[in-house]
Amino acid sequence: MADVILVDSNVLLDIITNDPVWFDWSLAQLDGASLLGPLCINDVVYAEISVR
């Protein structure tokens, strides 16, 4: 199994909410991480972003 990259909920929330300060940085980090391997979230991250 390949290594996977766990995406933090703060990065996803910055993108989902179009945060004026962190959107560009978070999107760039997510894009860069996607080039290194598969991205994933866990149950905690899912729960944190599901209420948005």
C-alpha positions as CSV (number, residue, x, y, z in Angstrom):
1,M,0.0,0.0,0.0
2,A,1.3,3.5,-0.9
3,D,1.8,6.1,1.8
4,V,-1.1,8.5,2.0
5,I,-1.2,12.1,3.1
6,L,-3.6,13.0,5.8
7,V,-5.2,16.4,5.0
8,D,-6.0,18.6,8.1
9,S,-9.4,20.0,8.5
10,N,-8.1,23.5,8.7
11,V,-6.7,23.3,5.2
12,L,-10.0,22.0,3.9
13,L,-12.0,24.6,5.7
14,D,-9.8,27.4,4.4
15,I,-10.7,26.2,0.9
16,I,-14.4,25.4,1.5
17,T,-15.0,28.8,3.2
18,N,-12.8,30.7,0.7
19,D,-10.9,32.2,3.6
20,P,-9.5,35.6,2.5
21,V,-6.2,35.1,4.4
22,W,-5.4,31.4,4.1
23,F,-7.2,30.2,0.9
24,D,-4.3,30.6,-1.5
25,W,-1.8,29.0,0.9
26,S,-4.0,26.1,1.7
27,L,-4.9,25.4,-1.9
28,A,-1.2,25.5,-2.9
29,Q,-0.3,23.1,-0.1
30,L,-3.1,20.7,-1.0
31,D,-2.1,20.8,-4.7
32,G,1.5,20.2,-3.8
33,A,0.7,17.3,-1.5
34,S,-1.5,15.7,-4.2
35,L,1.7,15.4,-6.3
36,L,3.4,13.4,-3.6
37,G,0.8,10.7,-3.1
38,P,-2.9,10.0,-2.4
39,L,-4.7,12.4,-0.1
40,C,-7.1,11.2,2.6
41,I,-9.0,12.4,5.6
42,N,-9.9,10.4,8.7
43,D,-13.1,10.2,10.7
44,V,-12.2,13.2,12.9
45,V,-11.5,15.4,9.9
46,Y,-14.8,14.3,8.2
47,A,-16.7,15.1,11.4
48,E,-15.1,18.5,11.7
49,I,-15.9,19.6,8.2
50,S,-19.3,17.9,7.8
51,V,-21.1,20.5,9.9
52,R,-20.2,23.3,7.4
